């Protein structure tokens, strides 16, 4: 095995360090990064030893090919001199913390820009290799930055730069290059409010972790994009509901006054966010905090990421023109009866091209119902802000997070019964109101085990989000009939990567046998001459425990722990095989 070693105080971590680490990383199978020094190293508390280690670990410690280890000079009682004995103590600490024997037959290579350091270490480990790097290539040093941080702040890694802003060492500037993207807390999907109310009343103490993922293999977010996303999220976190907005929410029939009072006091917390460029796609976002908070972040964050990306990666005006052309064509096809989409809503907030584009969609289709002969009906939008503005229905009930957290966030629950716990809690909150059940959180077949007569009666319908829609619809109709329920009075809501052509086929197949409705997202809100982003924010932990979605289609789930996914699948399999 080839093992590389890089060490430094990283006061602060800058582009020169990044270059050195990338070089060492590419040349070795394992890279050890030693974070050394002490709290007041370099004569001032620029960044404490603890914070430096934490920041470096967050950047590199989660990679299986990298080890980030601390070497606390104060603990070793080093006096600041570079004697051979001090180097011996220092190196022993590095290898001990890395749990690696330096005398192994592996190929060790040390990287440094200081010739004297490598000279001393080579005396201790004559069998190791040593590579002296020319630091002048990057024309920056930690000393230069510490002496004039404002002048050289562009060289500082964004994560360290963010810390220095918080400490007041750097003067925080507005880096927002675009207009503010999220301008109202109402710019959220309606199901976040319906779930939020139930969370507030029943699970206010639950804590969750959410993780961002970009499924596009060829997409990369630049450092400038990451900085812009941070600034946009900071701006979002300064918003609060206005009394006019709260009055609108209070007017929704299933909303209770106690939840409105909570929203009056609620604000997003930037402290709940961890945003870095340490990901394969160039963008890593994780949120941690109460479920009440973190659930509300998902949709605005995804909308911000989308709009930042498309405005900064492409000629936005060109994209918007292609968007308008396609929107007009789609509207005319539907208006003229070329397609029949039955009853449909716009679900595109999280993956929209821009706020401007989504508003064009809602404004356009809000006039569809003015045409008497049109067989398709536009119901509304998931975007509560646009629903209010255009007088259409805010549409949405529950998401996968509800079933995952309610069912799997309690260690006493068998996760194979997640649907029962989630549906029961929903009925407790809403009774017969606001009742469309999501079927595929832990497979539809498992869902049907719990969706028996009581739930099937109380819920007005079910939502499809993965798998073959025709096969799913037939399965649901057969299930209703087996329970003695007339399926023609129940709604089959389809929401999986739809366009009007697919909706037309599904509508014609099920029309007259059930109420058919559609939630159409990206196809309406981000259909341009370039491929849309396939990005998600998913719940990965609840109350410190792993949670997972086991979809009807492989690849739509997301969990950081494959062992938990395996456990969940085994629980589901056991239940399906042993329960009649």
Secondary structure, DSSP 8 states (H G I E B T S, - for coil): -EEEEEEE--TT-BHHHHHHHHHHHHH-SEEEEEEEE-TTGGGS-SS-HHHHHHHHHHHHTTSTTEEEEEEETTTTT--S---HHHHHHHHHHHHHHHT--TTSSSEEEEEES-HHHHHHHHHH-TTSEEEE--GGGGT--HHHHHHSHHHHGGGB-HHHHHHHHHHTSS-------S--S---TT-SBHHHHHHHHHHHHH-TT-EEEEEEEE--TT----HHHHHHHHHHHHHHTT----HHHHHHHHTSTT--HHHHHHHHH----GGGEEEES-STTS-EEEEEEEHHHHHHHHHHHHHHHHHHHHHHHS-HHHHHHHHHHHHHHHHHHHHTTSS---EEEE--GGG-S-HHHHHHHHHHHTTGGG-TT---EEEEESBHHHHHHHT-EE-----HHHHHHHHHSSTTS-GGGHHHHHHHHHHHHHTTSS-EEE--TB-HHHHHHH--HHHHHHSSEEEE-SS-HHHHHHHHHHHHHHTT--GGGSEEEE-SS--HHHHHHHHHHHBTTBEEEEEE-HHHHS-SSS----EEEEEEEETTEE---B-SSTTS---S-HHHHHHHHHHHHHHHHH--
